[in-house]
Amino acid sequence: MQTLIHAHKVLEIIGKHAQPVPHAELRNQVAGAFGADARFINCQDRQFSIDQLIEFLASKGKTDVAAGHISLNVDHLCEE
């Protein structure tokens, strides 16, 4: 059975960066932390690949994406 990693763990990785992180660097850090084939889950139990999750988080305003760099939008994070 595949382990699902909560999306908040990826938000934590993004939040550790003082500057926006390049998309490729974030993918590498996430793969290093959870494995290249890791799957992710949000608060509504929806499953994602890392690329799908990055897109989802941006669509919900949790992250800002500009010029291939991702940063955390702390004003739109949900309560854990």
mmJSON file of the N, C-alpha and C atoms, coordinates in Angstrom:
{"data_MODEL":{"atom_site":{
"group_PDB":["ATOM","ATOM","ATOM","ATOM","ATOM","ATOM","ATOM","ATOM","ATOM","ATOM","ATOM","ATOM","ATOM","ATOM","ATOM","ATOM","ATOM","ATOM","ATOM","ATOM","ATOM","ATOM","ATOM","ATOM","ATOM","ATOM","ATOM","ATOM","ATOM","ATOM","ATOM","ATOM","ATOM","ATOM","ATOM","ATOM","ATOM","ATOM","ATOM","ATOM","ATOM","ATOM","ATOM","ATOM","ATOM","ATOM","ATOM","ATOM","ATOM","ATOM","ATOM","ATOM","ATOM","ATOM","ATOM","ATOM","ATOM","ATOM","ATOM","ATOM","ATOM","ATOM","ATOM","ATOM","ATOM","ATOM","ATOM","ATOM","ATOM","ATOM","ATOM","ATOM","ATOM","ATOM","ATOM","ATOM","ATOM","ATOM","ATOM","ATOM","ATOM","ATOM","ATOM","ATOM","ATOM","ATOM","ATOM","ATOM","ATOM","ATOM","ATOM","ATOM","ATOM","ATOM","ATOM","ATOM","ATOM","ATOM","ATOM","ATOM","ATOM","ATOM","ATOM","ATOM","ATOM","ATOM","ATOM","ATOM","ATOM","ATOM","ATOM","ATOM","ATOM","ATOM","ATOM","ATOM","ATOM","ATOM","ATOM","ATOM","ATOM","ATOM","ATOM","ATOM","ATOM","ATOM","ATOM","ATOM","ATOM","ATOM","ATOM","ATOM","ATOM","ATOM","ATOM","ATOM","ATOM","ATOM","ATOM","ATOM","ATOM","ATOM","ATOM","ATOM","ATOM","ATOM","ATOM","ATOM","ATOM","ATOM","ATOM","ATOM","ATOM","ATOM","ATOM","ATOM","ATOM","ATOM","ATOM","ATOM","ATOM","ATOM","ATOM","ATOM","ATOM","ATOM","ATOM","ATOM","ATOM","ATOM","ATOM","ATOM","ATOM","ATOM","ATOM","ATOM","ATOM","ATOM","ATOM","ATOM","ATOM","ATOM","ATOM","ATOM","ATOM","ATOM","ATOM","ATOM","ATOM","ATOM","ATOM","ATOM","ATOM","ATOM","ATOM","ATOM","ATOM","ATOM","ATOM","ATOM","ATOM","ATOM","ATOM","ATOM","ATOM","ATOM","ATOM","ATOM","ATOM","ATOM","ATOM","ATOM","ATOM","ATOM","ATOM","ATOM","ATOM","ATOM","ATOM","ATOM","ATOM","ATOM","ATOM","ATOM","ATOM","ATOM","ATOM","ATOM","ATOM","ATOM","ATOM","ATOM","ATOM","ATOM","ATOM","ATOM","ATOM","ATOM","ATOM","ATOM"],
"id":[1,2,3,4,5,6,7,8,9,10,11,12,13,14,15,16,17,18,19,20,21,22,23,24,25,26,27,28,29,30,31,32,33,34,35,36,37,38,39,40,41,42,43,44,45,46,47,48,49,50,51,52,53,54,55,56,57,58,59,60,61,62,63,64,65,66,67,68,69,70,71,72,73,74,75,76,77,78,79,80,81,82,83,84,85,86,87,88,89,90,91,92,93,94,95,96,97,98,99,100,101,102,103,104,105,106,107,108,109,110,111,112,113,114,115,116,117,118,119,120,121,122,123,124,125,126,127,128,129,130,131,132,133,134,135,136,137,138,139,140,141,142,143,144,145,146,147,148,149,150,151,152,153,154,155,156,157,158,159,160,161,162,163,164,165,166,167,168,169,170,171,172,173,174,175,176,177,178,179,180,181,182,183,184,185,186,187,188,189,190,191,192,193,194,195,196,197,198,199,200,201,202,203,204,205,206,207,208,209,210,211,212,213,214,215,216,217,218,219,220,221,222,223,224,225,226,227,228,229,230,231,232,233,234,235,236,237,238,239,240],
"type_symbol":["N","C","C","N","C","C","N","C","C","N","C","C","N","C","C","N","C","C","N","C","C","N","C","C","N","C","C","N","C","C","N","C","C","N","C","C","N","C","C","N","C","C","N","C","C","N","C","C","N","C","C","N","C","C","N","C","C","N","C","C","N","C","C","N","C","C","N","C","C","N","C","C","N","C","C","N","C","C","N","C","C","N","C","C","N","C","C","N","C","C","N","C","C","N","C","C","N","C","C","N","C","C","N","C","C","N","C","C","N","C","C","N","C","C","N","C","C","N","C","C","N","C","C","N","C","C","N","C","C","N","C","C","N","C","C","N","C","C","N","C","C","N","C","C","N","C","C","N","C","C","N","C","C","N","C","C","N","C","C","N","C","C","N","C","C","N","C","C","N","C","C","N","C","C","N","C","C","N","C","C","N","C","C","N","C","C","N","C","C","N","C","C","N","C","C","N","C","C","N","C","C","N","C","C","N","C","C","N","C","C","N","C","C","N","C","C","N","C","C","N","C","C","N","C","C","N","C","C","N","C","C","N","C","C","N","C","C","N","C","C"],
"label_atom_id":["N","CA","C","N","CA","C","N","CA","C","N","CA","C","N","CA","C","N","CA","C","N","CA","C","N","CA","C","N","CA","C","N","CA","C","N","CA","C","N","CA","C","N","CA","C","N","CA","C","N","CA","C","N","CA","C","N","CA","C","N","CA","C","N","CA","C","N","CA","C","N","CA","C","N","CA","C","N","CA","C","N","CA","C","N","CA","C","N","CA","C","N","CA","C","N","CA","C","N","CA","C","N","CA","C","N","CA","C","N","CA","C","N","CA","C","N","CA","C","N","CA","C","N","CA","C","N","CA","C","N","CA","C","N","CA","C","N","CA","C","N","CA","C","N","CA","C","N","CA","C","N","CA","C","N","CA","C","N","CA","C","N","CA","C","N","CA","C","N","CA","C","N","CA","C","N","CA","C","N","CA","C","N","CA","C","N","CA","C","N","CA","C","N","CA","C","N","CA","C","N","CA","C","N","CA","C","N","CA","C","N","CA","C","N","CA","C","N","CA","C","N","CA","C","N","CA","C","N","CA","C","N","CA","C","N","CA","C","N","CA","C","N","CA","C","N","CA","C","N","CA","C","N","CA","C","N","CA","C","N","CA","C","N","CA","C","N","CA","C","N","CA","C","N","CA","C","N","CA","C"],
"label_alt_id":[null,null,null,null,null,null,null,null,null,null,null,null,null,null,null,null,null,null,null,null,null,null,null,null,null,null,null,null,null,null,null,null,null,null,null,null,null,null,null,null,null,null,null,null,null,null,null,null,null,null,null,null,null,null,null,null,null,null,null,null,null,null,null,null,null,null,null,null,null,null,null,null,null,null,null,null,null,null,null,null,null,null,null,null,null,null,null,null,null,null,null,null,null,null,null,null,null,null,null,null,null,null,null,null,null,null,null,null,null,null,null,null,null,null,null,null,null,null,null,null,null,null,null,null,null,null,null,null,null,null,null,null,null,null,null,null,null,null,null,null,null,null,null,null,null,null,null,null,null,null,null,null,null,null,null,null,null,null,null,null,null,null,null,null,null,null,null,null,null,null,null,null,null,null,null,null,null,null,null,null,null,null,null,null,null,null,null,null,null,null,null,null,null,null,null,null,null,null,null,null,null,null,null,null,null,null,null,null,null,null,null,null,null,null,null,null,null,null,null,null,null,null,null,null,null,null,null,null,null,null,null,null,null,null,null,null,null,null,null,null],
"label_comp_id":["MET","MET","MET","GLN","GLN","GLN","THR","THR","THR","LEU","LEU","LEU","ILE","ILE","ILE","HIS","HIS","HIS","ALA","ALA","ALA","HIS","HIS","HIS","LYS","LYS","LYS","VAL","VAL","VAL","LEU","LEU","LEU","GLU","GLU","GLU","ILE","ILE","ILE","ILE","ILE","ILE","GLY","GLY","GLY","LYS","LYS","LYS","HIS","HIS","HIS","ALA","ALA","ALA","GLN","GLN","GLN","PRO","PRO","PRO","VAL","VAL","VAL","PRO","PRO","PRO","HIS","HIS","HIS","ALA","ALA","ALA","GLU","GLU","GLU","LEU","LEU","LEU","ARG","ARG","ARG","ASN","ASN","ASN","GLN","GLN","GLN","VAL","VAL","VAL","ALA","ALA","ALA","GLY","GLY","GLY","ALA","ALA","ALA","PHE","PHE","PHE","GLY","GLY","GLY","ALA","ALA","ALA","ASP","ASP","ASP","ALA","ALA","ALA","ARG","ARG","ARG","PHE","PHE","PHE","ILE","ILE","ILE","ASN","ASN","ASN","CYS","CYS","CYS","GLN","GLN","GLN","ASP","ASP","ASP","ARG","ARG","ARG","GLN","GLN","GLN","PHE","PHE","PHE","SER","SER","SER","ILE","ILE","ILE","ASP","ASP","ASP","GLN","GLN","GLN","LEU","LEU","LEU","ILE","ILE","ILE","GLU","GLU","GLU","PHE","PHE","PHE","LEU","LEU","LEU","ALA","ALA","ALA","SER","SER","SER","LYS","LYS","LYS","GLY","GLY","GLY","LYS","LYS","LYS","THR","THR","THR","ASP","ASP","ASP","VAL","VAL","VAL","ALA","ALA","ALA","ALA","ALA","ALA","GLY","GLY","GLY","HIS","HIS","HIS","ILE","ILE","ILE","SER","SER","SER","LEU","LEU","LEU","ASN","ASN","ASN","VAL","VAL","VAL","ASP","ASP","ASP","HIS","HIS","HIS","LEU","LEU","LEU","CYS","CYS","CYS","GLU","GLU","GLU","GLU","GLU","GLU"],
"label_asym_id":["A","A","A","A","A","A","A","A","A","A","A","A","A","A","A","A","A","A","A","A","A","A","A","A","A","A","A","A","A","A","A","A","A","A","A","A","A","A","A","A","A","A","A","A","A","A","A","A","A","A","A","A","A","A","A","A","A","A","A","A","A","A","A","A","A","A","A","A","A","A","A","A","A","A","A","A","A","A","A","A","A","A","A","A","A","A","A","A","A","A","A","A","A","A","A","A","A","A","A","A","A","A","A","A","A","A","A","A","A","A","A","A","A","A","A","A","A","A","A","A","A","A","A","A","A","A","A","A","A","A","A","A","A","A","A","A","A","A","A","A","A","A","A","A","A","A","A","A","A","A","A","A","A","A","A","A","A","A","A","A","A","A","A","A","A","A","A","A","A","A","A","A","A","A","A","A","A","A","A","A","A","A","A","A","A","A","A","A","A","A","A","A","A","A","A","A","A","A","A","A","A","A","A","A","A","A","A","A","A","A","A","A","A","A","A","A","A","A","A","A","A","A","A","A","A","A","A","A","A","A","A","A","A","A","A","A","A","A","A","A"],
"label_entity_id":["1","1","1","1","1","1","1","1","1","1","1","1","1","1","1","1","1","1","1","1","1","1","1","1","1","1","1","1","1","1","1","1","1","1","1","1","1","1","1","1","1","1","1","1","1","1","1","1","1","1","1","1","1","1","1","1","1","1","1","1","1","1","1","1","1","1","1","1","1","1","1","1","1","1","1","1","1","1","1","1","1","1","1","1","1","1","1","1","1","1","1","1","1","1","1","1","1","1","1","1","1","1","1","1","1","1","1","1","1","1","1","1","1","1","1","1","1","1","1","1","1","1","1","1","1","1","1","1","1","1","1","1","1","1","1","1","1","1","1","1","1","1","1","1","1","1","1","1","1","1","1","1","1","1","1","1","1","1","1","1","1","1","1","1","1","1","1","1","1","1","1","1","1","1","1","1","1","1","1","1","1","1","1","1","1","1","1","1","1","1","1","1","1","1","1","1","1","1","1","1","1","1","1","1","1","1","1","1","1","1","1","1","1","1","1","1","1","1","1","1","1","1","1","1","1","1","1","1","1","1","1","1","1","1","1","1","1","1","1","1"],
"label_seq_id":[1,1,1,2,2,2,3,3,3,4,4,4,5,5,5,6,6,6,7,7,7,8,8,8,9,9,9,10,10,10,11,11,11,12,12,12,13,13,13,14,14,14,15,15,15,16,16,16,17,17,17,18,18,18,19,19,19,20,20,20,21,21,21,22,22,22,23,23,23,24,24,24,25,25,25,26,26,26,27,27,27,28,28,28,29,29,29,30,30,30,31,31,31,32,32,32,33,33,33,34,34,34,35,35,35,36,36,36,37,37,37,38,38,38,39,39,39,40,40,40,41,41,41,42,42,42,43,43,43,44,44,44,45,45,45,46,46,46,47,47,47,48,48,48,49,49,49,50,50,50,51,51,51,52,52,52,53,53,53,54,54,54,55,55,55,56,56,56,57,57,57,58,58,58,59,59,59,60,60,60,61,61,61,62,62,62,63,63,63,64,64,64,65,65,65,66,66,66,67,67,67,68,68,68,69,69,69,70,70,70,71,71,71,72,72,72,73,73,73,74,74,74,75,75,75,76,76,76,77,77,77,78,78,78,79,79,79,80,80,80],
"pdbx_PDB_ins_code":[null,null,null,null,null,null,null,null,null,null,null,null,null,null,null,null,null,null,null,null,null,null,null,null,null,null,null,null,null,null,null,null,null,null,null,null,null,null,null,null,null,null,null,null,null,null,null,null,null,null,null,null,null,null,null,null,null,null,null,null,null,null,null,null,null,null,null,null,null,null,null,null,null,null,null,null,null,null,null,null,null,null,null,null,null,null,null,null,null,null,null,null,null,null,null,null,null,null,null,null,null,null,null,null,null,null,null,null,null,null,null,null,null,null,null,null,null,null,null,null,null,null,null,null,null,null,null,null,null,null,null,null,null,null,null,null,null,null,null,null,null,null,null,null,null,null,null,null,null,null,null,null,null,null,null,null,null,null,null,null,null,null,null,null,null,null,null,null,null,null,null,null,null,null,null,null,null,null,null,null,null,null,null,null,null,null,null,null,null,null,null,null,null,null,null,null,null,null,null,null,null,null,null,null,null,null,null,null,null,null,null,null,null,null,null,null,null,null,null,null,null,null,null,null,null,null,null,null,null,null,null,null,null,null,null,null,null,null,null,null],
"Cartn_x":[0.836,0.0,0.879,0.549,1.334,1.007,2.044,1.856,1.498,0.513,0.113,0.67,1.28,1.875,0.915,0.647,-0.284,0.345,-0.466,-0.019,0.66,0.282,0.908,2.407,2.859,4.296,5.028,4.408,5.017,4.997,3.913,3.855,4.952,5.249,6.329,7.671,7.911,9.161,9.26,8.167,8.164,8.413,7.786,7.897,9.277,10.128,11.497,12.398,11.939,12.735,12.416,13.463,13.273,12.892,13.297,13.017,12.186,11.489,10.761,11.706,11.237,12.053,11.724,12.743,12.469,11.682,10.761,9.898,10.728,11.783,12.602,13.279,13.733,14.377,13.369,12.158,11.124,10.82,10.672,10.407,11.521,12.784,13.917,13.901,13.592,13.538,12.412,11.273,10.136,10.466,11.08,11.473,12.504,13.425,14.42,13.805,12.784,12.145,11.171,10.45,9.35,9.433,10.396,10.534,9.998,10.597,10.245,8.812,8.257,6.909,5.867,6.209,5.293,3.976,2.913,1.591,1.2,0.385,0.025,-1.48,-1.916,-3.337,-3.619,-4.793,-5.172,-6.166,-6.691,-7.611,-8.937,-9.263,-10.501,-10.243,-9.067,-8.675,-8.517,-8.268,-8.003,-6.523,-6.206,-4.822,-4.212,-2.883,-2.148,-0.748,-0.209,1.231,1.83,3.142,3.735,3.371,3.392,3.059,1.591,0.715,-0.702,-0.905,-0.167,-0.295,0.175,1.288,1.792,0.761,0.165,-0.882,-2.102,-2.518,-3.671,-3.428,-2.262,-1.96,-1.987,-1.48,-1.514,-2.953,-3.769,-5.157,-5.976,-5.583,-6.288,-5.684,-4.65,-4.029,-3.079,-2.754,-1.842,-0.401,-0.094,1.225,1.081,2.167,2.258,3.311,3.005,3.933,4.189,5.478,5.858,7.216,7.299,8.554,9.19,8.35,8.875,9.339,9.026,9.396,8.123,8.211,7.052,7.352,6.388,6.517,5.213,5.326,4.186,3.367,2.057,1.153,0.512,1.162,0.737,-0.647,-1.141,-2.467,-3.588,-3.278,-4.319,-4.119,-3.361,-3.151,-4.304,-4.621,-5.702,-5.167,-6.072,-5.7,-5.518,-4.495,-4.277,-5.053],
"Cartn_y":[-1.192,0.0,1.254,2.187,3.402,4.374,4.97,5.956,7.298,7.952,9.273,10.323,11.34,12.429,13.611,14.184,15.317,16.544,17.296,18.5,19.501,19.504,20.429,20.197,18.957,18.655,19.37,19.464,20.19,21.688,22.177,23.594,23.927,23.002,23.208,23.339,22.522,22.602,23.955,24.385,25.686,26.799,26.699,27.728,27.871,26.871,26.943,27.847,28.228,29.071,30.533,31.34,32.783,33.447,32.857,33.375,32.348,32.767,31.8,30.711,29.483,28.339,27.936,27.669,27.208,25.898,25.767,24.589,23.303,23.237,22.025,21.714,22.733,22.526,21.984,22.52,22.021,20.554,20.216,18.815,17.912,18.351,17.55,17.404,18.462,18.401,17.487,17.565,16.716,15.255,14.994,13.625,13.092,13.943,13.529,13.213,13.951,13.76,12.585,12.382,11.416,10.332,10.452,9.487,10.059,9.626,10.166,9.844,8.752,8.339,8.647,9.541,9.866,10.429,10.125,10.681,11.532,12.534,13.506,13.585,14.039,14.109,15.462,16.019,17.282,17.025,18.079,17.957,17.291,17.254,16.614,15.209,14.651,13.301,13.159,14.222,14.161,13.869,12.953,12.547,13.285,13.516,14.277,13.707,13.917,13.8,15.126,15.238,16.498,17.638,17.4,18.479,18.889,17.922,18.235,19.014,18.623,19.309,20.753,20.982,22.35,23.211,22.676,23.4,23.65,22.629,22.762,23.828,23.795,24.758,26.188,26.386,27.718,28.128,27.182,27.51,27.887,27.385,27.692,28.883,29.502,30.669,30.336,29.074,28.668,29.029,29.046,29.415,30.433,31.147,32.06,31.488,31.477,30.978,32.108,32.432,33.478,33.129,33.162,32.906,31.587,30.559,29.243,29.082,30.058,30.017,29.976,29.268,29.063,29.628,30.357,30.87,30.62,30.626,30.37,31.646,31.53,32.646,32.42,32.927,32.634,33.165,34.135,34.684,33.738,32.683,31.782,30.341,30.115,28.744,28.325,27.051,26.544,26.194,26.095,25.698,24.197,23.741,22.293,21.729],
"Cartn_z":[0.0,0.0,0.0,-0.843,-0.969,0.161,0.714,1.757,1.122,1.693,1.232,2.181,1.619,2.389,2.358,3.515,3.558,2.905,2.206,1.501,2.438,3.691,4.643,4.751,4.532,4.58,3.456,2.287,1.166,1.458,2.038,2.415,3.433,4.322,5.292,4.587,3.577,2.817,2.115,1.492,0.818,1.828,2.998,4.028,4.631,4.478,5.01,4.18,3.002,2.113,2.341,2.515,2.69,1.37,0.266,-1.069,-1.83,-2.878,-3.701,-4.217,-4.205,-4.59,-6.029,-6.845,-8.212,-8.194,-9.139,-9.229,-9.217,-10.032,-10.123,-8.79,-8.093,-6.796,-5.777,-5.794,-4.881,-5.175,-6.443,-6.821,-6.306,-6.438,-5.961,-4.445,-3.739,-2.278,-1.812,-2.451,-2.091,-2.392,-3.54,-3.888,-2.902,-2.477,-1.495,-0.141,0.212,1.517,1.524,0.411,0.424,-0.647,-1.541,-2.631,-3.928,-5.038,-6.353,-6.761,-6.249,-6.628,-5.559,-4.641,-3.54,-4.08,-3.378,-3.659,-2.459,-2.716,-1.698,-1.56,-0.392,-0.082,0.568,0.263,0.892,2.024,2.597,3.733,3.368,2.077,1.627,1.068,1.36,0.93,-0.582,-1.281,-2.721,-2.926,-3.834,-4.071,-5.258,-5.162,-6.165,-6.371,-7.564,-7.785,-7.298,-7.252,-6.796,-7.742,-9.047,-9.983,-9.866,-9.689,-9.496,-8.198,-7.156,-5.868,-5.968,-6.637,-6.794,-7.516,-8.552,-9.29,-8.402,-7.646,-6.754,-5.688,-5.053,-3.996,-4.528,-5.739,-6.346,-6.655,-7.14,-7.489,-6.259,-5.096,-3.853,-3.12,-3.701,-3.085,-1.951,-1.77,-0.69,-1.029,-2.334,-2.81,-3.932,-4.16,-5.295,-6.236,-7.528,-8.53,-9.519,-9.693,-10.635,-11.228,-12.532,-13.251,-12.831,-12.624,-12.284,-10.848,-10.0,-8.588,-7.735,-6.612,-5.744,-4.358,-3.818,-2.452,-1.706,-0.402,0.463,0.619,0.569,0.802,2.171,3.195,4.57,4.903,4.149,4.404,4.013,3.253,2.766,3.21,4.248,4.734,5.614,5.568,6.409,7.791,8.734,10.09,10.126,10.797,10.908,12.056],
"occupancy":[1.0,1.0,1.0,1.0,1.0,1.0,1.0,1.0,1.0,1.0,1.0,1.0,1.0,1.0,1.0,1.0,1.0,1.0,1.0,1.0,1.0,1.0,1.0,1.0,1.0,1.0,1.0,1.0,1.0,1.0,1.0,1.0,1.0,1.0,1.0,1.0,1.0,1.0,1.0,1.0,1.0,1.0,1.0,1.0,1.0,1.0,1.0,1.0,1.0,1.0,1.0,1.0,1.0,1.0,1.0,1.0,1.0,1.0,1.0,1.0,1.0,1.0,1.0,1.0,1.0,1.0,1.0,1.0,1.0,1.0,1.0,1.0,1.0,1.0,1.0,1.0,1.0,1.0,1.0,1.0,1.0,1.0,1.0,1.0,1.0,1.0,1.0,1.0,1.0,1.0,1.0,1.0,1.0,1.0,1.0,1.0,1.0,1.0,1.0,1.0,1.0,1.0,1.0,1.0,1.0,1.0,1.0,1.0,1.0,1.0,1.0,1.0,1.0,1.0,1.0,1.0,1.0,1.0,1.0,1.0,1.0,1.0,1.0,1.0,1.0,1.0,1.0,1.0,1.0,1.0,1.0,1.0,1.0,1.0,1.0,1.0,1.0,1.0,1.0,1.0,1.0,1.0,1.0,1.0,1.0,1.0,1.0,1.0,1.0,1.0,1.0,1.0,1.0,1.0,1.0,1.0,1.0,1.0,1.0,1.0,1.0,1.0,1.0,1.0,1.0,1.0,1.0,1.0,1.0,1.0,1.0,1.0,1.0,1.0,1.0,1.0,1.0,1.0,1.0,1.0,1.0,1.0,1.0,1.0,1.0,1.0,1.0,1.0,1.0,1.0,1.0,1.0,1.0,1.0,1.0,1.0,1.0,1.0,1.0,1.0,1.0,1.0,1.0,1.0,1.0,1.0,1.0,1.0,1.0,1.0,1.0,1.0,1.0,1.0,1.0,1.0,1.0,1.0,1.0,1.0,1.0,1.0,1.0,1.0,1.0,1.0,1.0,1.0,1.0,1.0,1.0,1.0,1.0,1.0,1.0,1.0,1.0,1.0,1.0,1.0],
"B_iso_or_equiv":[0.0,0.0,0.0,0.0,0.0,0.0,0.0,0.0,0.0,0.0,0.0,0.0,0.0,0.0,0.0,0.0,0.0,0.0,0.0,0.0,0.0,0.0,0.0,0.0,0.0,0.0,0.0,0.0,0.0,0.0,0.0,0.0,0.0,0.0,0.0,0.0,0.0,0.0,0.0,0.0,0.0,0.0,0.0,0.0,0.0,0.0,0.0,0.0,0.0,0.0,0.0,0.0,0.0,0.0,0.0,0.0,0.0,0.0,0.0,0.0,0.0,0.0,0.0,0.0,0.0,0.0,0.0,0.0,0.0,0.0,0.0,0.0,0.0,0.0,0.0,0.0,0.0,0.0,0.0,0.0,0.0,0.0,0.0,0.0,0.0,0.0,0.0,0.0,0.0,0.0,0.0,0.0,0.0,0.0,0.0,0.0,0.0,0.0,0.0,0.0,0.0,0.0,0.0,0.0,0.0,0.0,0.0,0.0,0.0,0.0,0.0,0.0,0.0,0.0,0.0,0.0,0.0,0.0,0.0,0.0,0.0,0.0,0.0,0.0,0.0,0.0,0.0,0.0,0.0,0.0,0.0,0.0,0.0,0.0,0.0,0.0,0.0,0.0,0.0,0.0,0.0,0.0,0.0,0.0,0.0,0.0,0.0,0.0,0.0,0.0,0.0,0.0,0.0,0.0,0.0,0.0,0.0,0.0,0.0,0.0,0.0,0.0,0.0,0.0,0.0,0.0,0.0,0.0,0.0,0.0,0.0,0.0,0.0,0.0,0.0,0.0,0.0,0.0,0.0,0.0,0.0,0.0,0.0,0.0,0.0,0.0,0.0,0.0,0.0,0.0,0.0,0.0,0.0,0.0,0.0,0.0,0.0,0.0,0.0,0.0,0.0,0.0,0.0,0.0,0.0,0.0,0.0,0.0,0.0,0.0,0.0,0.0,0.0,0.0,0.0,0.0,0.0,0.0,0.0,0.0,0.0,0.0,0.0,0.0,0.0,0.0,0.0,0.0,0.0,0.0,0.0,0.0,0.0,0.0,0.0,0.0,0.0,0.0,0.0,0.0],
"pdbx_formal_charge":[null,null,null,null,null,null,null,null,null,null,null,null,null,null,null,null,null,null,null,null,null,null,null,null,null,null,null,null,null,null,null,null,null,null,null,null,null,null,null,null,null,null,null,null,null,null,null,null,null,null,null,null,null,null,null,null,null,null,null,null,null,null,null,null,null,null,null,null,null,null,null,null,null,null,null,null,null,null,null,null,null,null,null,null,null,null,null,null,null,null,null,null,null,null,null,null,null,null,null,null,null,null,null,null,null,null,null,null,null,null,null,null,null,null,null,null,null,null,null,null,null,null,null,null,null,null,null,null,null,null,null,null,null,null,null,null,null,null,null,null,null,null,null,null,null,null,null,null,null,null,null,null,null,null,null,null,null,null,null,null,null,null,null,null,null,null,null,null,null,null,null,null,null,null,null,null,null,null,null,null,null,null,null,null,null,null,null,null,null,null,null,null,null,null,null,null,null,null,null,null,null,null,null,null,null,null,null,null,null,null,null,null,null,null,null,null,null,null,null,null,null,null,null,null,null,null,null,null,null,null,null,null,null,null,null,null,null,null,null,null],
"auth_seq_id":[1,1,1,2,2,2,3,3,3,4,4,4,5,5,5,6,6,6,7,7,7,8,8,8,9,9,9,10,10,10,11,11,11,12,12,12,13,13,13,14,14,14,15,15,15,16,16,16,17,17,17,18,18,18,19,19,19,20,20,20,21,21,21,22,22,22,23,23,23,24,24,24,25,25,25,26,26,26,27,27,27,28,28,28,29,29,29,30,30,30,31,31,31,32,32,32,33,33,33,34,34,34,35,35,35,36,36,36,37,37,37,38,38,38,39,39,39,40,40,40,41,41,41,42,42,42,43,43,43,44,44,44,45,45,45,46,46,46,47,47,47,48,48,48,49,49,49,50,50,50,51,51,51,52,52,52,53,53,53,54,54,54,55,55,55,56,56,56,57,57,57,58,58,58,59,59,59,60,60,60,61,61,61,62,62,62,63,63,63,64,64,64,65,65,65,66,66,66,67,67,67,68,68,68,69,69,69,70,70,70,71,71,71,72,72,72,73,73,73,74,74,74,75,75,75,76,76,76,77,77,77,78,78,78,79,79,79,80,80,80],
"auth_comp_id":["MET","MET","MET","GLN","GLN","GLN","THR","THR","THR","LEU","LEU","LEU","ILE","ILE","ILE","HIS","HIS","HIS","ALA","ALA","ALA","HIS","HIS","HIS","LYS","LYS","LYS","VAL","VAL","VAL","LEU","LEU","LEU","GLU","GLU","GLU","ILE","ILE","ILE","ILE","ILE","ILE","GLY","GLY","GLY","LYS","LYS","LYS","HIS","HIS","HIS","ALA","ALA","ALA","GLN","GLN","GLN","PRO","PRO","PRO","VAL","VAL","VAL","PRO","PRO","PRO","HIS","HIS","HIS","ALA","ALA","ALA","GLU","GLU","GLU","LEU","LEU","LEU","ARG","ARG","ARG","ASN","ASN","ASN","GLN","GLN","GLN","VAL","VAL","VAL","ALA","ALA","ALA","GLY","GLY","GLY","ALA","ALA","ALA","PHE","PHE","PHE","GLY","GLY","GLY","ALA","ALA","ALA","ASP","ASP","ASP","ALA","ALA","ALA","ARG","ARG","ARG","PHE","PHE","PHE","ILE","ILE","ILE","ASN","ASN","ASN","CYS","CYS","CYS","GLN","GLN","GLN","ASP","ASP","ASP","ARG","ARG","ARG","GLN","GLN","GLN","PHE","PHE","PHE","SER","SER","SER","ILE","ILE","ILE","ASP","ASP","ASP","GLN","GLN","GLN","LEU","LEU","LEU","ILE","ILE","ILE","GLU","GLU","GLU","PHE","PHE","PHE","LEU","LEU","LEU","ALA","ALA","ALA","SER","SER","SER","LYS","LYS","LYS","GLY","GLY","GLY","LYS","LYS","LYS","THR","THR","THR","ASP","ASP","ASP","VAL","VAL","VAL","ALA","ALA","ALA","ALA","ALA","ALA","GLY","GLY","GLY","HIS","HIS","HIS","ILE","ILE","ILE","SER","SER","SER","LEU","LEU","LEU","ASN","ASN","ASN","VAL","VAL","VAL","ASP","ASP","ASP","HIS","HIS","HIS","LEU","LEU","LEU","CYS","CYS","CYS","GLU","GLU","GLU","GLU","GLU","GLU"],
"auth_asym_id":["A","A","A","A","A","A","A","A","A","A","A","A","A","A","A","A","A","A","A","A","A","A","A","A","A","A","A","A","A","A","A","A","A","A","A","A","A","A","A","A","A","A","A","A","A","A","A","A","A","A","A","A","A","A","A","A","A","A","A","A","A","A","A","A","A","A","A","A","A","A","A","A","A","A","A","A","A","A","A","A","A","A","A","A","A","A","A","A","A","A","A","A","A","A","A","A","A","A","A","A","A","A","A","A","A","A","A","A","A","A","A","A","A","A","A","A","A","A","A","A","A","A","A","A","A","A","A","A","A","A","A","A","A","A","A","A","A","A","A","A","A","A","A","A","A","A","A","A","A","A","A","A","A","A","A","A","A","A","A","A","A","A","A","A","A","A","A","A","A","A","A","A","A","A","A","A","A","A","A","A","A","A","A","A","A","A","A","A","A","A","A","A","A","A","A","A","A","A","A","A","A","A","A","A","A","A","A","A","A","A","A","A","A","A","A","A","A","A","A","A","A","A","A","A","A","A","A","A","A","A","A","A","A","A","A","A","A","A","A","A"],
"auth_atom_id":["N","CA","C","N","CA","C","N","CA","C","N","CA","C","N","CA","C","N","CA","C","N","CA","C","N","CA","C","N","CA","C","N","CA","C","N","CA","C","N","CA","C","N","CA","C","N","CA","C","N","CA","C","N","CA","C","N","CA","C","N","CA","C","N","CA","C","N","CA","C","N","CA","C","N","CA","C","N","CA","C","N","CA","C","N","CA","C","N","CA","C","N","CA","C","N","CA","C","N","CA","C","N","CA","C","N","CA","C","N","CA","C","N","CA","C","N","CA","C","N","CA","C","N","CA","C","N","CA","C","N","CA","C","N","CA","C","N","CA","C","N","CA","C","N","CA","C","N","CA","C","N","CA","C","N","CA","C","N","CA","C","N","CA","C","N","CA","C","N","CA","C","N","CA","C","N","CA","C","N","CA","C","N","CA","C","N","CA","C","N","CA","C","N","CA","C","N","CA","C","N","CA","C","N","CA","C","N","CA","C","N","CA","C","N","CA","C","N","CA","C","N","CA","C","N","CA","C","N","CA","C","N","CA","C","N","CA","C","N","CA","C","N","CA","C","N","CA","C","N","CA","C","N","CA","C","N","CA","C","N","CA","C","N","CA","C","N","CA","C","N","CA","C","N","CA","C","N","CA","C"],
"pdbx_PDB_model_num":[1,1,1,1,1,1,1,1,1,1,1,1,1,1,1,1,1,1,1,1,1,1,1,1,1,1,1,1,1,1,1,1,1,1,1,1,1,1,1,1,1,1,1,1,1,1,1,1,1,1,1,1,1,1,1,1,1,1,1,1,1,1,1,1,1,1,1,1,1,1,1,1,1,1,1,1,1,1,1,1,1,1,1,1,1,1,1,1,1,1,1,1,1,1,1,1,1,1,1,1,1,1,1,1,1,1,1,1,1,1,1,1,1,1,1,1,1,1,1,1,1,1,1,1,1,1,1,1,1,1,1,1,1,1,1,1,1,1,1,1,1,1,1,1,1,1,1,1,1,1,1,1,1,1,1,1,1,1,1,1,1,1,1,1,1,1,1,1,1,1,1,1,1,1,1,1,1,1,1,1,1,1,1,1,1,1,1,1,1,1,1,1,1,1,1,1,1,1,1,1,1,1,1,1,1,1,1,1,1,1,1,1,1,1,1,1,1,1,1,1,1,1,1,1,1,1,1,1,1,1,1,1,1,1,1,1,1,1,1,1]
}}}
